[in-house]
Amino acid sequence: MNKKEKLIHLHHCRGAGWKTIQKIMSKDPSLSSLFTKNYVEWAKMLPIPSNKLNLFLKDLHSLNTIDKLKKYEDSQIHCLTIFDDEYPFLLKQIFDPPWVLYFKGDKELLTRKNTLGVVGTRKPTTYGLEALKTILLPLVKKRFVIISGVAAGIDAESHKITLREGGDTIGVLGGGLMQIYPKSNVTLAEEIINKGLLISETPPEMKAEPWMFPLRNRIISGLSQGVFVVEAKERSGSLITAQAALEHGREVFALPGNVTSPESLGTNQLIQDGAKLVLSSRQIEEEF
């Protein structure tokens, strides 16, 4: 295996989360000793419970990654690792960039400028949907790349508005590309693949789990020059994306809302905390 294939192999091993891979990479950047270390050496290097270490080593020495890569290629799924020159520059700047990205569609979108993450509630109000369309359409026409999470609600509507206008959109999944979630958005995901780009950090055959979505949110933020939060409750995954954007040094935009609407409590709080209030596309454009 070459270095890229070894990293993908490592990425498929159970027990090998981001920090575990980071630890391995810090000790062996070329991964030259990946298959030659013994149990004692691994136990000394990785401060993980023995049951996780056993799972990791079992997968490390039994998985057939070359066969998996062939299966992915047959499904038009491609891999991009942090070793590759084409790895997105903005995403590489965050504290914990994905070691591997799996994608289907137009990879060129990862090199584009004017990237805007759009996130929000899964249950938008009529006001939220109308405001989203009003603000997003001029940006789409000016070739902004709209990035969102293919979830129900604001995410899905952001992709749909962009696709209807012939614009460019990137969908970031929580689960794998062979396990589209939610199922209600399978058709939308296929349209994104055909007209844009669908990506995931999760190996393609893995189903979405709740813990994957905050990791997905950091990718939306990491790929974006700014993040626009349309509607969000007080405790919302969209606020995780906004927080990630702040940590990444990206612009945070928020749609103001009715003070009595639960769906606007989060966005109003963001504005109070310093996010840029957005009434039209102009407030977003002037920061790019």
N, C-alpha and C positions, 0 to 999 in steps of 0.2 A: 504494500500500500504506500502511496505517496502521502505527504504531510496533510494535504487537504482531506484525503480519504480517511486518514487516521483520526482527524478531528471530528469528522462526521460519524465515524464508528464510535468514538468516545461519547458523542452527543446522544447516541441511541442507548447507551448503557444506563440501566436503572441505578439510582444512587448518585449519578453524575449530574448534579445541578450546576448552576453558574459558578458558584464559589469553589466547588470541587474541581471543575475544569480549570478555573483560574489558578488554583493551587498547583495543579499538574503542569500547566503551561509555564508558571513562574519557575518551576524546577527544571523543566525540560521543554523549552520553547519549540524545538524541532520535533518533539514527540518520538525521538529516536529509540527511547528505551521503554516505550509503551507496553510492549509484549514480553519484555525480558525481566522486569522486576518480579521478585518473589513476594509471598504474602507478608512477610515481616517488613519488607521495604515499603510496601503499600500501606500497611497499618501504621507505620511510623510517619509516613508523609501525609496521610489523610485522617484528620480528626473526626471520623464519622463512626457511628455505632457498628459493631461487628456484623449485625444482620444486614445492614446496608452495604457494608464492605463486601460481604459474601455475595450479595446480589450483583454488585458492581463487577466483581471479578468473574463471576459466572458468565455474565453478558460479554465482558471484555474478551473472553477466550472462546466464546461459542457463537456469537452473532456473525452472520455472513453479510457484511455491509455491501460488498460488491454486488451480490444478488439483489439487495434492497435498492441500490442505486439504479440497477437495470430496470427493476420494477417501477421505480419512480419515473425514469426516462420514458418508459412505455406509456405512462400516464401523463406525459408532458410536464412532469414536475422536475424542476431544476434546483440545484443547490448553490448557494453563495456563502463562502466562509469569510471570516475576518482576515484570512490570509490573502484574499483576492483583491486585486487592484480596483475592481468594480464595486467593492463594498461601499455603501453610501457614506459619504464624507460626514454629513451631519450626525448620522447615527453612531458613527465610530467615536464621536466626541463625548458621548455620555459616559457616566461612571461604569455602567455594566452593559455594554453593547452585546447583542446576541452573538454567540460564537458561530452559529449557522443560521441562515435564512433559507427557507424553502419557498419556491415561487412558481406561479403559472401566469403567463401573460407577457406584457411588454416591460422587460427589465429596464429599458431606457428611461422609464419614468423615475427610477431611483436616482438619476443624474440631474433631474430638472430642478430649476430654482422656483421660487414663489410657491412653496409647499405649505398648505394650511390644513392643520388637523381640525376636524369638526366633531364634537361629541355632545352628548346630551341624554336626556331621559328616554327610557323605553316607552313612556306613555305621554307623548307631547300633547299640549293643548292646541286648539285651533290657532290661537295667537302665535304659539311657538313655531308651528308649521308655516304659517303665512310669513312670519318674520324671517325664518330661515330661507325661504324661497326668494324673498325680496332682497336679502343681503347677499345670498350666494350667487344668484344669476349673473350679476355684473362681473364677479370674480371669475366665474367659469368662462365667460366670454373673453376675458383677458388672459386666459390660459393658465390660471392658477391650477395647481394640482391639488385636488381635494382628497384628504386622507381621513379614513374613518374605520370603525371596527366591525362593520357588517352585522351589527346587532339590530334588534327591532327598534322602531322609533326614529329618533333623530339621526342615528347612524345610517340606517337604511335609506331614509329620505334624502340625506346628503348625497349618497351614491346615486340615487335615482334621478335627482335634479341634474346632477353633473352628466350622467349618461344620456338623458333626454336631450341635453343641449350639445351633445357631441364633444363634451369636455373630457378631461383626464382625471381618473380617480384611482387611488390605491386602497384596497381593502386589506385590513390586518386582522387575521383570525386569532382566536385564543387557542383553539384546538388545531388538529392537523388538516392538511388540504384534502385528504381523503375522507374526512369526517366533518363535513360542513355543519356548523351550528350557529344559529338555530335552523332546524330543518325547513322552517317557513321561508328562509332566505336562500335556499339552494339555487333557485332560478336566478336570483339577483347575483349570487356569487359567480354563476356561470357567465352572466352578462359582463361582470367585471373582468373575468378572465379573457373574454373575447374582445373587449374594448379598452381594457386598462390592465391592472396588475393586482393579483391576489397573493399575499405573502403570509408566512407564519414562522415563528421560531420553533414551534412544536413539530417533532417528527410526523410525517404525513399520516401515518396510520393511527395515531393517538387521538382518542376522543377528548373533547373539551372537558376540563374540570374547573371548579370555581377558582382555584388558586392560580390558574393560567391567565385570568383576565387582567389582574393588575400588571402582570408581566407584559401582556399585549398592549396595555395602555401606555407603558413607557416607550414602546416602539412607535406608537402613533405620535407621541410627543417628540421622540428622538429623530424621526424623519421630517418633522415639521419645523418651519421657521417660526410659526406661531400657532397657537391653539385657540379655537373659538368655541366657548361653551354656550350652548343655546338655551337649554332649560335643565335644571338639576335640583334635586331635593337636597336637604341639609346633609344627609349621609348618602352620597352618590359616587358610583365609580367614575363619573365624569370629573369629580373633584380630585380624584387620584391622578387623572391625566393632567389636570391643571397644575397640581402640585409638582408632578414630574416635569412639566414644562418650565416652571419656575426654577427648579433645581438644575435644569439643563440650560438655563439662561435664555429661554425662548419667551417671546411675547405671549401674554395671556389676554384674550378678549372675552367679554361676556355680554350677553343680551340682558338688559334690565327687564324686570317683570313686575306683575301685580304683587304688591306686598302681602296680599291675602292668599296668594296661590302657592301651595306646597311645592309646585314644580319650579318656582322662581326663588325659593329661599336660598338655595345654594349659589345661584348666579348673582343675586343681589349682595350676598355676603362677599363673593369674590370681588365685586366692584368696590365694596367698602374697604376691602383689604388691599386694593391697588390695581386690580385688573382694569384694562381699558374698556370703558363703556362703549358699546357699539349700537348706533342707531341706523347706520347705513354702511354700504361697502366701503365708503370713503375712509372711515376710521381704521379699517383694516389695511387698505391699500397704502395709506401714508406711512405705515410702519415697515413696508417692504421696499 
